[in-house]
Amino acid sequence: MTEPSRPDLKHRIGLSGRRFAVAVTAVASLTGLAGAATLTSAAPAAEAATSRPHNAVQDNLNKLVQGNSFPGAIATVRDRSGHVRTYTAGVADRTTGARIAPGSRVRIGSNTKPFTSTVILQLVGEGKIGLDTPIEKYLPGMVRGDGIDGRHITVRQLLQHTSGIPDYDDILVDFLPLQHTYWEPREIVDVALRRKASFPPGTSWEYSNTNYILAGLIAQKVTGRPIGEEITRRVINRAGLRDTYWPSLGDQRILGPHPHGYYKTTPNGKETDVTELDPSLGWSAGQMISTPADLNRFFTALIDGKLLKPAQLKEMLTTVDAPDFDVVSGSRYGLGIAQLKLSCGGTAWGHGGDIFGFETRNAVTTDGREAAVAVTAMPTTIEDAKRVAKSLDTALCS
């Protein structure tokens, strides 16, 4: 596949803050938002939709859907006392004006990465993968390029985004012609290897979706099973996620109740309904579908140690500086998870994700608070990206 003729137009499965700022004249998004220490869960509580007019979370969602940036928004929040509420604003469908159902599913983009990382770390705990083993052992001869050599890149560096392998998302920049195109993971890797290394392995940090495509390929090679099957068996089922799934091969739909997702390249540009698309371009870096409530359940289970052994959870939560990951407060990045400072003090753990039509931001805190926010379009300006990020902070701090 040849490179697009419009290198100035950026689309994202994910994009860190500094590169987002460079790309705001085109389509861009922020890949992750999250933060902090060991989580102790509050007692389970029933979820309830709410529309209290003066609630800070609802007020924020109402503001997000004003104007043309985001047709709809949904958030699920768990407070310190364990009460869980889901809030919605805007419309699920621009054409019909239908309201968003509280249990709606959305594409979660780069929130897929923590699921992939969890599978890899489980395999590390089983002695089947070495975190500091060169990826050449698992993918012999595959990772070769200008300054790129799988014999000198470790599994840890993939999960931590310190490999120096370029992001294919910086090359495949023209989305609409690719909306219904199916991609094999190896094709995606080959696209990334057209570019030279961003830096020698282990010497810097840069978000790259290619790292997690390679991680998915490693998991498949070691287990002999598809990565989607391993994520389902090892993570989704164990965490009891009722509305989270890995789309089957070629399935371009979002199953179950869901809002439409929309795409445009500039704030006042033409808006296209992209609800149906082939998510294979995201694969183990960004293919999954979930709900804000399930994202909260997943990160709570993860940080509570229900999905990883203590040694592997400690490795996951060992972070490096990732100043470009969050456009609001700066952050640190572990192995498929990020640490974010909160405006009300303290930190939280989570990630965040973008894929055409949807953006999610989510995090959980040490005292049992959880929040996940989803909007039904990717931001086209740095200001809009900050508004979504701040809505998460408000949900955790109010």
N, C-alpha and C positions, 0 to 999 in steps of 0.2 A: 504494500500500500504506500503510495507516495505521500509526502508531507502536504498538508493543506497550503493553499496559496495565500492565506491570511494569517501570518504569524502574530499579528497584533491582537487577534481575538482569542481571549483565554476562556476556556471552560474548565470546570473543576469537578473531579471526584473529591478533591480536597486541596486547600491552598493555605499556606501559612501567612501570618499577618503582614510581614514586610513585603512579600511578593504580591499579596492582595493589594497593598497600597500602590504598588507600581502598576497594577492591572485594572484599576478602577475605571479607566476609560473604556474598558471592554467588559466582558462577563467574567466575574471572579467570585470566589467564595472562601470562607474560612473553614478549614478542615476540622478543627477540634477546639473544645473548650472544656476544662475540668480542673480538678484539684485534689486532695490532701491526705490525712493520716488514716489510722486504723478505724474502721467503722464498727459501731455497736448499734444494732438494729433496735428500733422501738417495736412494740408489739404490733402484729398485723392489724390493719384496720380496713373497713369496707371503703370502697371508692364511691364518690358521689359527685355528680355534676353540680356546679354552682354558678350563679350569675349575680352574686352580690355586687351592687353597683359601685361600692366604695372600696372593694378589695383591691390591694395593690397589684396582685397578679392579673386580675381581670382588667384593671385599668391599663396595665402595660400591653396586654393583648389587644385591647380596643385601639390603642394608639398605633400598634404595629400594622393593623389592617386599614388604617386611615390612609388615603392617597392610593397610589397605583403600585406600590412596591410588593405587597403581600396580600393576595386574595383572602387567605384564611390562616388561622393560627390555632394551635391547641397546646395545652400544657397540663401535665399531671404533677402535683406537688404533695409531698408528705412533710408535715411540720414536726416540731420537736415532740409533740404529744402523740404522734402516730396517726393523726387524721390525714386521710388521703382525699384529695379533691381534684377533679378534672375540669378545666376551664376551656371554653372555645370562644372564638370571635371571627367575624367575617363570614365568608361563604365557602361551601365545599365545591360549588360549580358556578363559574361565571355566567353560564348560559341560563341555568334554571334558578339561580339564587338560593338553592337548597342550603340549609344550615349544616354545619359539621357535626357528625355524631361523636359523642364523647369517647367512644371506644375505637375511633378510626385508626386504621393502619396507614403508615407512610413508608416511603423508601428512606433508609437511614444512612446511606452513603458510607462514609468512613467510620461510623460506629460499628461497621463490620470488623474493623481491625482488632479491637479488643477480643472479639470472639475467636478470630484466627490466632492471635497471640496466646489465648488461653489454651487452645488445642496444642500448639507447639510446646508450651510450658508443661502441660500434662505429659506429653511425650518425653520431655526432658526428665520429669519426675519418674517416669517408667524406665529410664536408662536407654531410650531408643534414639534420642537426639542429644548432642552436646552443645550447650549454649556457645561455647568458645571454640567449637569445631568449624573449620572452613566449610563453606557451603558447597565447595567442590566435591566433598565426600558424598553428598546427597544428589547433586545435580552436575555430574561430571561433564566438563567441556561446555556447559551451557552458557556460563556467564563470562564472556570475553568481549573486550572492547577497548577503546582508547583510554588507557589508564584504569581499566576495569578488569579484574582477574578474580574469579571465584576461589582461587587457591589462597587468596589473601583477605577474604571477606568472611566474617563469622556470622553465625546465626544471630547472636546477640546484636550485632551491628545492623542487621536487617530490621529486627524488631524495634530497635532504638533510633532508627533513622540516622545512623552514623556511618553508613556504608559508602557514601559518596556516589552511589548509583543514581543516574538522572531519573527524573520523574517523567514517565510517558505522557502524563497529563499536560506537560508543557509542550508537547509535540502534536498530539491529536487535539487541535484547538477548535476545530470547526464542527460543532455538535450535530446540528440538524441533519446533515447528510449521513450521519452515523447512527441516527436514532434507532433504527430497526436492524442494525448490522450485528451479526453474531461474531464474537471474537474468541479464538482459542487463547488460553493463557500464554502459550509460548509465542504467539504472534505479538502479544502486548510487550513481552520482554524484549523481543527483537526490535520493536519500535524504540524502546528506551535505549538500547545499545547502539543506536545510530549516533548518539551524543557521547562526548568524552566525559570522563568522571568529573564530578563537581569538586572533589577533593580526595586525597588519599584516605583510605578507610581508617576510621577512628580518630581523625584529626579535627572534625567539625561536626555540626548537626544541620541537616536539611531534610525537610519533609519530602518523602518520595513514595508515591503509591506503588511504584515498581517493587520496593522492598517487600510489600505484603503479597504481591502476586507470587514472588519467589518463595515466600514463606508458605503460601498455600500449596505450591508445587512440592515443597519439601515434605509437608504433612502427607500429601498423597503418595509420594514415593516411599515414605517410611511405613505407612499403614496399609498401602495397597488399596485404599478406598478413596472415593471422591471427597474433597474437602467439605462440601456441603453436607454430606452424610455424617462426617466426623463432627462437624459443628452441631448438627442436630442431635446426635447421640450423646456426645460428651458435654455439651453446654446447654442447648435449648431444653432438652428433656430433663436434665439434672437440676436446672434452675427453675423448672416448672413454668416456663414461659408459654402462655396460652396463645398469644397472637403474634409470635415471631416465627419467621420461616425463611428458608433458603429457596428462592424461586427455582423451579425445575427447568431443565434445559429447554431454551426457546420460549419460555413463558414470559410474555411481555406485560401481563396484567398485574394488578394488585388485587389479590383475593380478599373477599370480605369487605366490610364497610370502609370506605376511604374517600378523602377529598381528591379533587383533581389537582395535578401539579402543573405549574406554568413556567415558561422560559422566555426570557428576552435578553437582548445583548446590551441595551442601554436603558436608563431610567424611563425614558419616554418612547422606547422602541416598540415594535410590534410584538405582541404577546402571543405565544403559541402553546396550546395544550399538549403537554408531553407526558401525560399520565401513563400511557402505554409506551414502553421503550424496552429494548433488549439490555438488561443490566450486566451482560457478560463483560462489558468494558470495565466494570468495577470489580467483578469476581471476588476474590478473597480480600480485596482492598475496599470493596464498597457495594456489594450486590444485595445485601439483605433487606428484608421488610420487617417492621415491628410497630409497636405503639409506644408513646411516651411512658405509659405505665409499665410496660415490659422492660423498657430500657432501665427504668429505676430498679426493677426487681433484679435484673441481671447484674448491675453494678453493685447492688447491695450484697447479693450472693457472692460475687467475686471478692469484694473487699472483706467480707466476713469469713473468708477462707473456706467456703463451701465447694469451690470448684478447683482449687489448687492446694497442693501440700504447702506447709509453712515455708520451706526453703524456696520453692518456686514463686510463691507470692512475694517473698522478700525480694527476689530478683526482679519481679515485675515492678515493684514499687521503688526500686533504686533508680533515681532520676539523674538526668543531665540537664544543663541549662538549655532551654529552647525558647529564646526570646521572641522568635517570629511566629510562635504558634498561636498566641492569643492577641487580638487587636486591642484589648482593653487593659489588662493588668500585667501581661507577661506571664510565663509559665515555665514549668519543667516537665520533661518527658521521660517516662519509664520505658517499659516494654509493652507498647500498645495501650498505654494509659497516660493521662496527663494530670499534673498537679496545678491547681489554680488558686490564686489568692482571692479572697472574698472581701468586698468593701466593708463588711461588718466585722471583719477580723477572722482569722483562721483560714483554713484551706479546705478544699474538697477534691475528690477524685472523679474523673470521667473522661470523656473524649469529645464527641461531636461529629457531625458528618454532613456532607453536601453531595447531592447528585441532582441532575437536572430535574427541576420541578419541586425539590424539597430541601430544606435545611433543618437539622436537629442540633440542639445544644442541651447538654445534660451533665449533672454532677450530683454526688452524694457527699454528706459531711460526717464527721466523727460522732455527732450526737443524734444521728438517725434522720436528719433531714435529707430529702431527695427532691430533685426537680428535673423535668425534661420538657423542653419547649420545641415545637415543630412549626415551621411556616411552609406555605405551599408555593414557594418560589425561592430561588437563590438570590442573594443580594446582588445588586449591580453597582453599589457604591460602598465605600468604606463606612460612611455614616450609617447606612442600613445594616451593615454587618455588626457595627457597634450596638445598634438598637436591639438586635436579637440577643447579642451576648449580654447586654445589661439586663434584659428581661429575665435571663436565668439568674443573674446575681440578685435581682429583686426578689425572685421566687424563693431563693435560699435564705435571704436576709430579712425579709419582711415578717 
